[in-house]
Amino acid sequence: MTTIAVTGHLDLSEGTVTLVRRALEESLRPYAEGGRLVGVSCIAKGADTLFAEVVLALGGRLVVVTPSRDYRRNTVEPEHGASYDRLVEAAEEVLVLPYETAGRKAYEAANAVLVERAHRLVAVWDGTPPTGEGGGTADAVLEARAAGVPVDVVWPAGAARRG
C-alpha cells in the first residue's frame, strides 16, 4: 500500500480544474497499479475534491479527514455539498477530529493527520508562502517536509487561482 495525502488550493480557476485533474491522474496512476493506492483528503472544494475523485477513479481507497464536528454543516458551501456527501459515502474510512467548530486549530490538526498518515504528500500549490493563519496549503507542505515526507508539487503550466 502507498498512502498519499493531499493539500491544495480551494480557489482553482475554472480552466485550472481540468489541468490539475490531468496532472493528478498522471502522478497517481503509478501508485494505483494493483489497487495499492490509499488517498487521504479533507475533501474541501478545489484540490482536495479533485484528488479524492482521481483516487477513486483509479481504483484506490479513500480516507476522509474531517477537521471538526460542524465542518459539513458550517463550512461546506452549498454548491460543494453534493460532491462532499458523495465522497464521504465512497470513503473507506471517515475520521472526524474532536473539534466542535472548524477553525485554525482544527485545520492544523487535520494537516497533522494528513502528514502522519502519508508516505507522500501531493500539494496542488502555486508556491505562495504561508499566510500566518495556520492550516493552509503552504503550512502542510512545510510540515510534511519537516517530517521527512516527500512532497510532490502539482501546479501545471497555465494553472491559476480565482481572484
Rosetta constraint file for C-alpha pairs under 8 A:
AtomPair CA 1 CA 36 HARMONIC 4.53 0.50
AtomPair CA 1 CA 37 HARMONIC 5.93 0.50
AtomPair CA 1 CA 38 HARMONIC 6.92 0.50
AtomPair CA 2 CA 31 HARMONIC 6.63 0.50
AtomPair CA 2 CA 36 HARMONIC 6.08 0.50
AtomPair CA 2 CA 37 HARMONIC 5.22 0.50
AtomPair CA 2 CA 38 HARMONIC 6.06 0.50
AtomPair CA 2 CA 119 HARMONIC 6.38 0.50
AtomPair CA 3 CA 37 HARMONIC 6.14 0.50
AtomPair CA 3 CA 38 HARMONIC 4.60 0.50
AtomPair CA 3 CA 39 HARMONIC 5.82 0.50
AtomPair CA 3 CA 40 HARMONIC 7.16 0.50
AtomPair CA 3 CA 117 HARMONIC 7.00 0.50
AtomPair CA 3 CA 118 HARMONIC 5.08 0.50
AtomPair CA 3 CA 119 HARMONIC 5.33 0.50
AtomPair CA 3 CA 120 HARMONIC 6.80 0.50
AtomPair CA 4 CA 37 HARMONIC 7.46 0.50
AtomPair CA 4 CA 38 HARMONIC 6.22 0.50
AtomPair CA 4 CA 39 HARMONIC 5.04 0.50
AtomPair CA 4 CA 40 HARMONIC 6.16 0.50
AtomPair CA 4 CA 118 HARMONIC 5.14 0.50
AtomPair CA 4 CA 119 HARMONIC 5.88 0.50
AtomPair CA 4 CA 120 HARMONIC 4.91 0.50
AtomPair CA 4 CA 121 HARMONIC 5.56 0.50
AtomPair CA 4 CA 122 HARMONIC 6.90 0.50
AtomPair CA 5 CA 39 HARMONIC 5.60 0.50
AtomPair CA 5 CA 40 HARMONIC 4.39 0.50
AtomPair CA 5 CA 41 HARMONIC 5.94 0.50
AtomPair CA 5 CA 114 HARMONIC 5.67 0.50
AtomPair CA 5 CA 115 HARMONIC 7.15 0.50
AtomPair CA 5 CA 117 HARMONIC 7.59 0.50
AtomPair CA 5 CA 118 HARMONIC 5.52 0.50
AtomPair CA 5 CA 119 HARMONIC 7.96 0.50
AtomPair CA 5 CA 120 HARMONIC 6.50 0.50
AtomPair CA 5 CA 121 HARMONIC 4.86 0.50
AtomPair CA 5 CA 122 HARMONIC 6.16 0.50
AtomPair CA 6 CA 39 HARMONIC 7.67 0.50
AtomPair CA 6 CA 40 HARMONIC 6.48 0.50
AtomPair CA 6 CA 41 HARMONIC 5.64 0.50
AtomPair CA 6 CA 47 HARMONIC 7.78 0.50
AtomPair CA 6 CA 48 HARMONIC 6.21 0.50
AtomPair CA 6 CA 51 HARMONIC 6.92 0.50
AtomPair CA 6 CA 114 HARMONIC 7.45 0.50
AtomPair CA 6 CA 121 HARMONIC 5.60 0.50
AtomPair CA 6 CA 122 HARMONIC 4.80 0.50
AtomPair CA 6 CA 123 HARMONIC 5.85 0.50
AtomPair CA 6 CA 124 HARMONIC 7.66 0.50
AtomPair CA 7 CA 41 HARMONIC 7.56 0.50
AtomPair CA 7 CA 47 HARMONIC 7.05 0.50
AtomPair CA 7 CA 48 HARMONIC 6.38 0.50
AtomPair CA 7 CA 121 HARMONIC 7.36 0.50
AtomPair CA 7 CA 122 HARMONIC 6.41 0.50
AtomPair CA 7 CA 123 HARMONIC 4.92 0.50
AtomPair CA 7 CA 124 HARMONIC 6.35 0.50
AtomPair CA 7 CA 125 HARMONIC 7.89 0.50
AtomPair CA 7 CA 136 HARMONIC 7.98 0.50
AtomPair CA 7 CA 137 HARMONIC 5.46 0.50
AtomPair CA 7 CA 140 HARMONIC 6.73 0.50
AtomPair CA 7 CA 141 HARMONIC 7.74 0.50
AtomPair CA 8 CA 46 HARMONIC 7.48 0.50
AtomPair CA 8 CA 47 HARMONIC 5.00 0.50
AtomPair CA 8 CA 48 HARMONIC 6.35 0.50
AtomPair CA 8 CA 123 HARMONIC 5.35 0.50
AtomPair CA 8 CA 124 HARMONIC 4.31 0.50
AtomPair CA 8 CA 125 HARMONIC 5.52 0.50
AtomPair CA 8 CA 137 HARMONIC 5.23 0.50
AtomPair CA 9 CA 46 HARMONIC 6.25 0.50
AtomPair CA 9 CA 47 HARMONIC 5.72 0.50
AtomPair CA 9 CA 48 HARMONIC 8.00 0.50
AtomPair CA 9 CA 124 HARMONIC 6.35 0.50
AtomPair CA 9 CA 125 HARMONIC 6.32 0.50
AtomPair CA 9 CA 137 HARMONIC 6.59 0.50
AtomPair CA 9 CA 161 HARMONIC 7.85 0.50
AtomPair CA 10 CA 44 HARMONIC 7.01 0.50
AtomPair CA 10 CA 45 HARMONIC 5.50 0.50
AtomPair CA 10 CA 46 HARMONIC 4.33 0.50
AtomPair CA 10 CA 47 HARMONIC 6.14 0.50
AtomPair CA 10 CA 48 HARMONIC 7.80 0.50
AtomPair CA 11 CA 46 HARMONIC 6.20 0.50
AtomPair CA 11 CA 161 HARMONIC 5.44 0.50
AtomPair CA 11 CA 162 HARMONIC 5.45 0.50
AtomPair CA 12 CA 16 HARMONIC 5.91 0.50
AtomPair CA 12 CA 17 HARMONIC 6.40 0.50
AtomPair CA 12 CA 46 HARMONIC 6.05 0.50
AtomPair CA 12 CA 47 HARMONIC 7.55 0.50
AtomPair CA 12 CA 159 HARMONIC 7.93 0.50
AtomPair CA 12 CA 160 HARMONIC 6.28 0.50
AtomPair CA 12 CA 161 HARMONIC 4.45 0.50
AtomPair CA 12 CA 162 HARMONIC 5.72 0.50
AtomPair CA 13 CA 17 HARMONIC 6.71 0.50
AtomPair CA 13 CA 159 HARMONIC 7.64 0.50
AtomPair CA 13 CA 160 HARMONIC 5.71 0.50
AtomPair CA 13 CA 161 HARMONIC 4.92 0.50
AtomPair CA 13 CA 162 HARMONIC 4.69 0.50
AtomPair CA 14 CA 18 HARMONIC 7.82 0.50
AtomPair CA 14 CA 162 HARMONIC 8.00 0.50
AtomPair CA 15 CA 19 HARMONIC 6.97 0.50
AtomPair CA 15 CA 159 HARMONIC 7.47 0.50
AtomPair CA 16 CA 20 HARMONIC 5.97 0.50
AtomPair CA 16 CA 158 HARMONIC 7.29 0.50
AtomPair CA 16 CA 159 HARMONIC 4.85 0.50
AtomPair CA 16 CA 160 HARMONIC 6.05 0.50
AtomPair CA 16 CA 161 HARMONIC 7.67 0.50
AtomPair CA 17 CA 21 HARMONIC 6.02 0.50
AtomPair CA 17 CA 46 HARMONIC 7.74 0.50
AtomPair CA 17 CA 50 HARMONIC 7.78 0.50
AtomPair CA 18 CA 22 HARMONIC 6.21 0.50
AtomPair CA 19 CA 23 HARMONIC 6.24 0.50
AtomPair CA 19 CA 156 HARMONIC 6.38 0.50
AtomPair CA 19 CA 158 HARMONIC 7.95 0.50
AtomPair CA 19 CA 159 HARMONIC 6.88 0.50
AtomPair CA 20 CA 24 HARMONIC 5.99 0.50
AtomPair CA 20 CA 47 HARMONIC 7.88 0.50
AtomPair CA 20 CA 50 HARMONIC 7.84 0.50
AtomPair CA 20 CA 124 HARMONIC 7.65 0.50
AtomPair CA 20 CA 154 HARMONIC 7.20 0.50
AtomPair CA 20 CA 155 HARMONIC 6.98 0.50
AtomPair CA 20 CA 156 HARMONIC 6.58 0.50
AtomPair CA 20 CA 159 HARMONIC 7.61 0.50
AtomPair CA 21 CA 25 HARMONIC 6.19 0.50
AtomPair CA 21 CA 50 HARMONIC 6.17 0.50
AtomPair CA 21 CA 51 HARMONIC 7.43 0.50
AtomPair CA 21 CA 54 HARMONIC 7.16 0.50
AtomPair CA 22 CA 26 HARMONIC 6.35 0.50
AtomPair CA 23 CA 27 HARMONIC 6.19 0.50
AtomPair CA 23 CA 154 HARMONIC 6.81 0.50
AtomPair CA 23 CA 156 HARMONIC 6.91 0.50
AtomPair CA 24 CA 28 HARMONIC 5.88 0.50
AtomPair CA 24 CA 51 HARMONIC 6.68 0.50
AtomPair CA 24 CA 54 HARMONIC 6.97 0.50
AtomPair CA 24 CA 154 HARMONIC 7.30 0.50
AtomPair CA 25 CA 29 HARMONIC 5.74 0.50
AtomPair CA 25 CA 54 HARMONIC 6.16 0.50
AtomPair CA 25 CA 58 HARMONIC 7.90 0.50
AtomPair CA 26 CA 30 HARMONIC 7.78 0.50
AtomPair CA 28 CA 32 HARMONIC 6.46 0.50
AtomPair CA 28 CA 55 HARMONIC 7.43 0.50
AtomPair CA 29 CA 33 HARMONIC 6.90 0.50
AtomPair CA 29 CA 58 HARMONIC 6.81 0.50
AtomPair CA 31 CA 36 HARMONIC 6.50 0.50
AtomPair CA 31 CA 37 HARMONIC 5.56 0.50
AtomPair CA 32 CA 36 HARMONIC 5.43 0.50
AtomPair CA 32 CA 37 HARMONIC 4.75 0.50
AtomPair CA 32 CA 55 HARMONIC 7.93 0.50
AtomPair CA 32 CA 58 HARMONIC 6.15 0.50
AtomPair CA 32 CA 59 HARMONIC 6.80 0.50
AtomPair CA 32 CA 60 HARMONIC 6.13 0.50
AtomPair CA 33 CA 37 HARMONIC 7.67 0.50
AtomPair CA 35 CA 59 HARMONIC 5.98 0.50
AtomPair CA 35 CA 60 HARMONIC 5.72 0.50
AtomPair CA 36 CA 60 HARMONIC 6.72 0.50
AtomPair CA 37 CA 55 HARMONIC 7.38 0.50
AtomPair CA 37 CA 59 HARMONIC 7.75 0.50
AtomPair CA 37 CA 60 HARMONIC 4.73 0.50
AtomPair CA 37 CA 61 HARMONIC 6.33 0.50
AtomPair CA 38 CA 55 HARMONIC 7.50 0.50
AtomPair CA 38 CA 60 HARMONIC 5.58 0.50
AtomPair CA 38 CA 61 HARMONIC 4.73 0.50
AtomPair CA 38 CA 62 HARMONIC 5.81 0.50
AtomPair CA 38 CA 63 HARMONIC 7.22 0.50
AtomPair CA 39 CA 51 HARMONIC 7.87 0.50
AtomPair CA 39 CA 52 HARMONIC 6.71 0.50
AtomPair CA 39 CA 55 HARMONIC 6.09 0.50
AtomPair CA 39 CA 60 HARMONIC 6.98 0.50
AtomPair CA 39 CA 61 HARMONIC 6.16 0.50
AtomPair CA 39 CA 62 HARMONIC 4.91 0.50
AtomPair CA 39 CA 63 HARMONIC 6.06 0.50
AtomPair CA 40 CA 52 HARMONIC 7.70 0.50
AtomPair CA 40 CA 62 HARMONIC 6.02 0.50
AtomPair CA 40 CA 63 HARMONIC 4.70 0.50
AtomPair CA 40 CA 64 HARMONIC 5.90 0.50
AtomPair CA 40 CA 65 HARMONIC 7.12 0.50
AtomPair CA 40 CA 114 HARMONIC 6.54 0.50
AtomPair CA 40 CA 117 HARMONIC 7.85 0.50
AtomPair CA 40 CA 118 HARMONIC 7.62 0.50
AtomPair CA 41 CA 48 HARMONIC 5.80 0.50
AtomPair CA 41 CA 49 HARMONIC 7.72 0.50
AtomPair CA 41 CA 51 HARMONIC 7.61 0.50
AtomPair CA 41 CA 52 HARMONIC 6.54 0.50
AtomPair CA 41 CA 62 HARMONIC 7.59 0.50
AtomPair CA 41 CA 63 HARMONIC 6.42 0.50
AtomPair CA 41 CA 64 HARMONIC 5.17 0.50
AtomPair CA 41 CA 65 HARMONIC 5.97 0.50
AtomPair CA 41 CA 114 HARMONIC 7.35 0.50
AtomPair CA 42 CA 48 HARMONIC 6.30 0.50
AtomPair CA 42 CA 64 HARMONIC 5.48 0.50
AtomPair CA 42 CA 65 HARMONIC 4.71 0.50
AtomPair CA 42 CA 66 HARMONIC 5.69 0.50
AtomPair CA 42 CA 67 HARMONIC 7.36 0.50
AtomPair CA 42 CA 110 HARMONIC 7.57 0.50
AtomPair CA 43 CA 48 HARMONIC 4.62 0.50
AtomPair CA 43 CA 49 HARMONIC 4.69 0.50
AtomPair CA 43 CA 52 HARMONIC 6.78 0.50
AtomPair CA 43 CA 64 HARMONIC 6.77 0.50
AtomPair CA 43 CA 65 HARMONIC 7.78 0.50
AtomPair CA 43 CA 84 HARMONIC 6.52 0.50
AtomPair CA 43 CA 87 HARMONIC 7.48 0.50
AtomPair CA 44 CA 48 HARMONIC 5.32 0.50
AtomPair CA 44 CA 49 HARMONIC 5.96 0.50
AtomPair CA 44 CA 76 HARMONIC 7.37 0.50
AtomPair CA 44 CA 84 HARMONIC 7.53 0.50
AtomPair CA 45 CA 49 HARMONIC 5.52 0.50
AtomPair CA 45 CA 76 HARMONIC 7.94 0.50
AtomPair CA 45 CA 80 HARMONIC 6.35 0.50
AtomPair CA 45 CA 84 HARMONIC 7.99 0.50
AtomPair CA 46 CA 50 HARMONIC 6.32 0.50
AtomPair CA 47 CA 51 HARMONIC 6.05 0.50
AtomPair CA 47 CA 124 HARMONIC 6.15 0.50
AtomPair CA 48 CA 52 HARMONIC 6.27 0.50
AtomPair CA 49 CA 53 HARMONIC 6.13 0.50
AtomPair CA 49 CA 83 HARMONIC 7.73 0.50
AtomPair CA 49 CA 84 HARMONIC 7.66 0.50
AtomPair CA 50 CA 54 HARMONIC 6.21 0.50
AtomPair CA 51 CA 55 HARMONIC 6.16 0.50
AtomPair CA 52 CA 56 HARMONIC 6.31 0.50
AtomPair CA 52 CA 62 HARMONIC 6.70 0.50
AtomPair CA 52 CA 87 HARMONIC 7.34 0.50
AtomPair CA 53 CA 57 HARMONIC 6.09 0.50
AtomPair CA 53 CA 87 HARMONIC 7.68 0.50
AtomPair CA 54 CA 58 HARMONIC 6.10 0.50
AtomPair CA 55 CA 59 HARMONIC 6.52 0.50
AtomPair CA 55 CA 60 HARMONIC 5.03 0.50
AtomPair CA 55 CA 61 HARMONIC 6.83 0.50
AtomPair CA 55 CA 62 HARMONIC 6.95 0.50
AtomPair CA 56 CA 60 HARMONIC 5.08 0.50
AtomPair CA 56 CA 61 HARMONIC 6.33 0.50
AtomPair CA 56 CA 62 HARMONIC 6.86 0.50
AtomPair CA 61 CA 91 HARMONIC 6.97 0.50
AtomPair CA 61 CA 92 HARMONIC 6.26 0.50
AtomPair CA 62 CA 90 HARMONIC 7.30 0.50
AtomPair CA 62 CA 91 HARMONIC 4.77 0.50
AtomPair CA 62 CA 92 HARMONIC 5.62 0.50
AtomPair CA 62 CA 93 HARMONIC 7.01 0.50
AtomPair CA 63 CA 91 HARMONIC 5.56 0.50
AtomPair CA 63 CA 92 HARMONIC 5.85 0.50
AtomPair CA 63 CA 93 HARMONIC 4.86 0.50
AtomPair CA 63 CA 94 HARMONIC 5.91 0.50
AtomPair CA 63 CA 95 HARMONIC 7.61 0.50
AtomPair CA 64 CA 88 HARMONIC 6.73 0.50
AtomPair CA 64 CA 91 HARMONIC 6.39 0.50
AtomPair CA 64 CA 93 HARMONIC 6.27 0.50
AtomPair CA 64 CA 94 HARMONIC 4.70 0.50
AtomPair CA 64 CA 95 HARMONIC 6.11 0.50
AtomPair CA 65 CA 94 HARMONIC 6.03 0.50
AtomPair CA 65 CA 95 HARMONIC 4.88 0.50
AtomPair CA 65 CA 96 HARMONIC 6.08 0.50
AtomPair CA 65 CA 97 HARMONIC 7.36 0.50
AtomPair CA 65 CA 110 HARMONIC 6.59 0.50
AtomPair CA 65 CA 113 HARMONIC 7.77 0.50
AtomPair CA 65 CA 114 HARMONIC 7.80 0.50
AtomPair CA 66 CA 71 HARMONIC 6.82 0.50
AtomPair CA 66 CA 94 HARMONIC 7.24 0.50
AtomPair CA 66 CA 95 HARMONIC 6.01 0.50
AtomPair CA 66 CA 96 HARMONIC 4.64 0.50
AtomPair CA 66 CA 97 HARMONIC 6.07 0.50
AtomPair CA 66 CA 110 HARMONIC 7.26 0.50
AtomPair CA 67 CA 71 HARMONIC 6.58 0.50
AtomPair CA 67 CA 96 HARMONIC 6.30 0.50
AtomPair CA 67 CA 97 HARMONIC 5.27 0.50
AtomPair CA 67 CA 98 HARMONIC 7.94 0.50
AtomPair CA 67 CA 99 HARMONIC 7.03 0.50
AtomPair CA 67 CA 102 HARMONIC 6.30 0.50
AtomPair CA 67 CA 106 HARMONIC 5.07 0.50
AtomPair CA 67 CA 107 HARMONIC 5.81 0.50
AtomPair CA 67 CA 109 HARMONIC 7.22 0.50
AtomPair CA 67 CA 110 HARMONIC 5.42 0.50
AtomPair CA 68 CA 96 HARMONIC 6.21 0.50
AtomPair CA 68 CA 97 HARMONIC 5.36 0.50
AtomPair CA 68 CA 98 HARMONIC 6.30 0.50
AtomPair CA 68 CA 99 HARMONIC 4.61 0.50
AtomPair CA 68 CA 100 HARMONIC 5.53 0.50
AtomPair CA 68 CA 101 HARMONIC 5.41 0.50
AtomPair CA 68 CA 102 HARMONIC 5.20 0.50
AtomPair CA 68 CA 106 HARMONIC 6.17 0.50
AtomPair CA 69 CA 96 HARMONIC 6.53 0.50
AtomPair CA 69 CA 97 HARMONIC 7.10 0.50
AtomPair CA 69 CA 98 HARMONIC 7.03 0.50
AtomPair CA 69 CA 99 HARMONIC 6.10 0.50
AtomPair CA 69 CA 100 HARMONIC 5.06 0.50
AtomPair CA 69 CA 101 HARMONIC 6.36 0.50
AtomPair CA 69 CA 102 HARMONIC 7.75 0.50
AtomPair CA 70 CA 74 HARMONIC 5.73 0.50
AtomPair CA 70 CA 75 HARMONIC 7.47 0.50
AtomPair CA 70 CA 100 HARMONIC 6.11 0.50
AtomPair CA 70 CA 101 HARMONIC 5.40 0.50
AtomPair CA 70 CA 102 HARMONIC 6.64 0.50
AtomPair CA 71 CA 75 HARMONIC 5.06 0.50
AtomPair CA 71 CA 76 HARMONIC 6.59 0.50
AtomPair CA 71 CA 101 HARMONIC 6.88 0.50
AtomPair CA 71 CA 102 HARMONIC 5.80 0.50
AtomPair CA 72 CA 76 HARMONIC 5.14 0.50
AtomPair CA 72 CA 81 HARMONIC 7.89 0.50
AtomPair CA 75 CA 102 HARMONIC 7.31 0.50
AtomPair CA 76 CA 80 HARMONIC 6.37 0.50
AtomPair CA 76 CA 81 HARMONIC 6.16 0.50
AtomPair CA 76 CA 84 HARMONIC 7.76 0.50
AtomPair CA 77 CA 81 HARMONIC 6.27 0.50
AtomPair CA 78 CA 82 HARMONIC 7.97 0.50
AtomPair CA 80 CA 84 HARMONIC 6.10 0.50
AtomPair CA 81 CA 85 HARMONIC 6.05 0.50
AtomPair CA 82 CA 86 HARMONIC 6.09 0.50
AtomPair CA 83 CA 87 HARMONIC 6.18 0.50
AtomPair CA 84 CA 88 HARMONIC 6.23 0.50
AtomPair CA 85 CA 89 HARMONIC 6.17 0.50
AtomPair CA 86 CA 90 HARMONIC 6.26 0.50
AtomPair CA 87 CA 91 HARMONIC 6.08 0.50
AtomPair CA 88 CA 94 HARMONIC 6.95 0.50
AtomPair CA 97 CA 106 HARMONIC 7.40 0.50
AtomPair CA 97 CA 109 HARMONIC 7.82 0.50
AtomPair CA 97 CA 110 HARMONIC 7.41 0.50
AtomPair CA 99 CA 106 HARMONIC 6.15 0.50
AtomPair CA 101 CA 106 HARMONIC 7.54 0.50
AtomPair CA 102 CA 106 HARMONIC 5.62 0.50
AtomPair CA 102 CA 107 HARMONIC 7.08 0.50
AtomPair CA 103 CA 107 HARMONIC 6.12 0.50
AtomPair CA 104 CA 108 HARMONIC 6.04 0.50
AtomPair CA 104 CA 133 HARMONIC 6.87 0.50
AtomPair CA 104 CA 134 HARMONIC 5.90 0.50
AtomPair CA 104 CA 135 HARMONIC 6.08 0.50
AtomPair CA 105 CA 109 HARMONIC 6.08 0.50
AtomPair CA 105 CA 134 HARMONIC 7.96 0.50
AtomPair CA 105 CA 135 HARMONIC 7.65 0.50
AtomPair CA 106 CA 110 HARMONIC 6.13 0.50
AtomPair CA 106 CA 135 HARMONIC 7.97 0.50
AtomPair CA 107 CA 111 HARMONIC 6.21 0.50
AtomPair CA 107 CA 134 HARMONIC 7.43 0.50
AtomPair CA 107 CA 135 HARMONIC 4.64 0.50
AtomPair CA 107 CA 136 HARMONIC 7.59 0.50
AtomPair CA 108 CA 112 HARMONIC 6.28 0.50
AtomPair CA 108 CA 134 HARMONIC 6.22 0.50
AtomPair CA 108 CA 135 HARMONIC 4.26 0.50
AtomPair CA 108 CA 136 HARMONIC 7.90 0.50
AtomPair CA 109 CA 113 HARMONIC 6.34 0.50
AtomPair CA 109 CA 135 HARMONIC 7.82 0.50
AtomPair CA 110 CA 114 HARMONIC 6.28 0.50
AtomPair CA 110 CA 135 HARMONIC 7.76 0.50
AtomPair CA 111 CA 115 HARMONIC 6.24 0.50
AtomPair CA 111 CA 135 HARMONIC 6.38 0.50
AtomPair CA 111 CA 140 HARMONIC 5.68 0.50
AtomPair CA 112 CA 116 HARMONIC 5.97 0.50
AtomPair CA 112 CA 140 HARMONIC 7.73 0.50
AtomPair CA 112 CA 143 HARMONIC 7.69 0.50
AtomPair CA 113 CA 117 HARMONIC 6.08 0.50
AtomPair CA 114 CA 118 HARMONIC 6.09 0.50
AtomPair CA 115 CA 121 HARMONIC 7.18 0.50
AtomPair CA 115 CA 140 HARMONIC 7.53 0.50
AtomPair CA 115 CA 143 HARMONIC 7.29 0.50
AtomPair CA 115 CA 144 HARMONIC 5.58 0.50
AtomPair CA 115 CA 147 HARMONIC 7.78 0.50
AtomPair CA 115 CA 149 HARMONIC 7.21 0.50
AtomPair CA 118 CA 149 HARMONIC 7.29 0.50
AtomPair CA 119 CA 149 HARMONIC 6.27 0.50
AtomPair CA 119 CA 150 HARMONIC 7.32 0.50
AtomPair CA 120 CA 149 HARMONIC 5.60 0.50
AtomPair CA 120 CA 150 HARMONIC 5.02 0.50
AtomPair CA 120 CA 151 HARMONIC 5.94 0.50
AtomPair CA 120 CA 152 HARMONIC 7.46 0.50
AtomPair CA 121 CA 141 HARMONIC 7.72 0.50
AtomPair CA 121 CA 144 HARMONIC 7.13 0.50
AtomPair CA 121 CA 149 HARMONIC 6.85 0.50
AtomPair CA 121 CA 150 HARMONIC 6.26 0.50
AtomPair CA 121 CA 151 HARMONIC 4.77 0.50
AtomPair CA 121 CA 152 HARMONIC 6.20 0.50
AtomPair CA 122 CA 151 HARMONIC 5.81 0.50
AtomPair CA 122 CA 152 HARMONIC 4.81 0.50
AtomPair CA 122 CA 153 HARMONIC 5.95 0.50
AtomPair CA 122 CA 154 HARMONIC 6.93 0.50
AtomPair CA 123 CA 137 HARMONIC 7.18 0.50
AtomPair CA 123 CA 141 HARMONIC 6.94 0.50
AtomPair CA 123 CA 151 HARMONIC 6.80 0.50
AtomPair CA 123 CA 152 HARMONIC 6.07 0.50
AtomPair CA 123 CA 153 HARMONIC 4.74 0.50
AtomPair CA 123 CA 154 HARMONIC 5.89 0.50
AtomPair CA 124 CA 153 HARMONIC 5.98 0.50
AtomPair CA 124 CA 154 HARMONIC 4.75 0.50
AtomPair CA 124 CA 155 HARMONIC 5.86 0.50
AtomPair CA 125 CA 137 HARMONIC 6.85 0.50
AtomPair CA 125 CA 138 HARMONIC 7.59 0.50
AtomPair CA 125 CA 153 HARMONIC 6.32 0.50
AtomPair CA 125 CA 154 HARMONIC 6.38 0.50
AtomPair CA 125 CA 155 HARMONIC 5.95 0.50
AtomPair CA 126 CA 155 HARMONIC 6.01 0.50
AtomPair CA 126 CA 160 HARMONIC 7.97 0.50
AtomPair CA 127 CA 138 HARMONIC 7.33 0.50
AtomPair CA 128 CA 138 HARMONIC 6.89 0.50
AtomPair CA 129 CA 138 HARMONIC 5.75 0.50
AtomPair CA 130 CA 134 HARMONIC 7.43 0.50
AtomPair CA 130 CA 136 HARMONIC 6.94 0.50
AtomPair CA 130 CA 137 HARMONIC 7.55 0.50
AtomPair CA 130 CA 138 HARMONIC 5.01 0.50
AtomPair CA 130 CA 139 HARMONIC 5.78 0.50
AtomPair CA 131 CA 136 HARMONIC 7.70 0.50
AtomPair CA 134 CA 139 HARMONIC 6.36 0.50
AtomPair CA 135 CA 139 HARMONIC 5.90 0.50
AtomPair CA 135 CA 140 HARMONIC 6.79 0.50
AtomPair CA 136 CA 140 HARMONIC 6.34 0.50
AtomPair CA 137 CA 141 HARMONIC 6.35 0.50
AtomPair CA 138 CA 142 HARMONIC 6.19 0.50
AtomPair CA 139 CA 143 HARMONIC 6.10 0.50
AtomPair CA 140 CA 144 HARMONIC 6.05 0.50
AtomPair CA 141 CA 145 HARMONIC 6.17 0.50
AtomPair CA 141 CA 151 HARMONIC 6.88 0.50
AtomPair CA 142 CA 146 HARMONIC 6.09 0.50
AtomPair CA 143 CA 147 HARMONIC 6.23 0.50
AtomPair CA 144 CA 148 HARMONIC 6.25 0.50
AtomPair CA 144 CA 149 HARMONIC 5.00 0.50
AtomPair CA 144 CA 150 HARMONIC 7.11 0.50
AtomPair CA 144 CA 151 HARMONIC 7.04 0.50
AtomPair CA 145 CA 149 HARMONIC 5.52 0.50
AtomPair CA 145 CA 150 HARMONIC 6.53 0.50
AtomPair CA 145 CA 151 HARMONIC 6.86 0.50
AtomPair CA 155 CA 159 HARMONIC 6.25 0.50
